[in-house]
Amino acid sequence: MPHNTGNWADVAALIQRRMTHLGITEPQLALRSRVSLTVVKELARNTKQSNRHRLTLSRLSRALGLDLDHLRELATRPTPKPHPVALGELHHADIPPALRHLITDIVDRLDTALRDIRAEHAQLAHDARIIRTIAESVPTGHHEQPADTPTG
C-alpha cells in the first residue's frame, strides 16, 4: 500500500546517515536496492513527498542494512508536536520577536535531534538482534584440533 503522508524528513535523514555509514552514494544505493535513482534522490533529499510503495521502502531498507519495514515504519510514525499550550504561551509572551523565533528554532532542533536519536536507537537495537542471532548460532565448548596438528 502506498504512503503519501509521513515523516519523510526523518526518512531522508536516516537514508543519508546510513549511506554515509556504509560509504555509498545515491547511484550505488539505487543499484543495490533496484530502486530508480530519481526516487532514491527524492527520498534521500526529501524533495518530493509523494506515494511510496511498501516494496520501494523495503528494498531501500534492505540495501541500507535495516529491517525490511524500518523505513516504512519510520515514515508512518506520528510526528510529535510541541504542546499547543506551550506554543500558545510562547506566542503571547511579552518577549521580542527575535527571541521568540530563537526559542522556536531551538525547539525544532531539539525535536529533530530526538527523532535522530530514536532512529539511531532503532538501528542499534536491530544491530544487537543480528549480533545476538549470530552469537547464538556459534557452537560453544571444546574446539577440535586440525588433524595435522601435533598433540604433544
C-alpha positions in Angstrom: 0.0 0.0 0.0 1.5 3.4 -1.0 2.1 6.0 1.7 1.6 9.7 0.9 1.9 11.2 4.3 4.6 10.7 6.8 7.9 11.6 8.3 9.8 12.0 5.1 12.3 14.3 6.6 13.2 11.6 9.1 13.4 9.0 6.3 15.7 11.3 4.4 17.9 11.9 7.4 18.2 8.2 8.1 19.0 7.4 4.4 21.7 10.0 4.5 23.2 8.7 7.7 23.2 5.0 6.5 24.7 6.0 3.2 27.5 7.8 5.0 28.0 4.9 7.4 28.2 2.4 4.5 30.3 4.7 2.4 27.9 4.6 -0.6 26.5 7.2 -3.0 22.9 7.7 -4.2 23.7 5.9 -7.5 25.2 3.0 -5.6 22.2 2.8 -3.4 19.9 2.8 -6.4 21.8 -0.1 -7.9 21.9 -2.1 -4.6 18.2 -1.5 -3.9 16.9 -1.8 -7.5 15.1 1.5 -6.9 15.3 4.2 -9.6 18.0 6.9 -9.0 15.3 9.5 -9.2 13.3 8.0 -6.3 16.5 7.5 -4.3 17.3 11.2 -4.7 13.8 12.3 -3.9 13.8 10.3 -0.7 17.4 11.0 0.4 16.9 14.7 -0.2 13.3 14.9 0.8 12.4 16.9 -2.3 9.2 15.1 -3.2 6.8 13.8 -0.7 4.5 11.5 -2.7 3.2 8.0 -2.5 5.9 5.4 -1.8 5.2 1.8 -2.3 6.0 -0.7 0.5 8.3 -2.6 -1.8 10.3 0.5 -2.6 10.8 1.3 1.1 11.6 -2.4 1.8 14.2 -2.6 -1.0 15.9 0.6 0.3 15.8 -0.7 3.9 17.5 -3.9 2.9 20.1 -2.1 0.8 20.9 0.1 3.8 21.2 -2.8 6.2 18.0 -2.1 8.0 15.0 -4.3 8.9 12.8 -4.6 5.8 10.0 -2.5 7.3 12.3 0.1 9.0 11.8 3.0 6.5 8.1 2.3 6.2 7.6 2.3 10.0 9.7 5.5 10.3 7.7 7.1 7.5 4.4 6.3 9.1 5.3 7.0 12.7 3.4 10.0 14.1 5.5 13.1 14.4 5.5 14.5 17.9 4.3 18.1 18.1 5.2 20.6 20.8 2.4 21.0 23.3 -0.1 23.5 22.0 -0.4 25.3 25.3 3.3 25.9 25.4 3.2 27.3 21.8 0.3 29.5 22.7 2.0 30.8 25.7 5.2 31.5 23.7 3.2 33.4 21.1 1.5 35.5 23.7 4.6 36.0 25.9 5.9 39.6 26.2 9.2 38.9 24.5 10.9 40.3 21.4 10.0 38.5 18.2 13.7 37.6 17.6 13.8 35.8 20.9 10.5 34.0 20.2 11.9 32.9 16.8 15.1 31.7 18.5 13.2 29.7 21.1 11.0 28.1 18.3 14.2 27.3 16.3 15.8 25.6 19.4 12.6 23.6 20.0 12.6 22.5 16.3 16.3 21.5 16.6 15.6 19.5 19.7 12.7 17.7 18.0 15.0 16.8 15.1 17.7 15.6 17.4 15.2 13.5 19.3 14.0 11.9 16.1 17.6 11.2 15.1 18.3 9.6 18.5 15.1 7.4 18.1 16.2 6.3 14.6 19.7 5.6 15.8 18.3 3.6 18.8 16.2 1.6 16.4 19.2 0.9 14.3 21.3 -0.2 17.3 18.5 -2.5 18.5 18.4 -4.0 15.0 22.2 -4.5 15.0 22.1 -6.0 18.5 19.4 -8.5 17.4 21.6 -9.6 14.5 24.7 -9.9 16.7 22.7 -11.9 19.2 21.4 -14.3 16.5 25.0 -14.8 15.2 26.4 -15.3 18.7 23.7 -17.9 19.4 24.5 -19.8 16.3 28.2 -20.2 17.2 28.8 -23.5 18.9 30.3 -23.3 22.3 32.5 -25.9 24.1 35.8 -27.5 23.1 37.4 -26.9 19.8 38.8 -29.8 17.7 42.4 -29.5 16.7 43.1 -29.9 13.0 44.3 -33.5 12.0 47.8 -32.4 11.1 48.4 -30.6 14.4 50.7 -32.5 16.8 49.1 -33.3 20.1 52.2 -33.0 22.1 
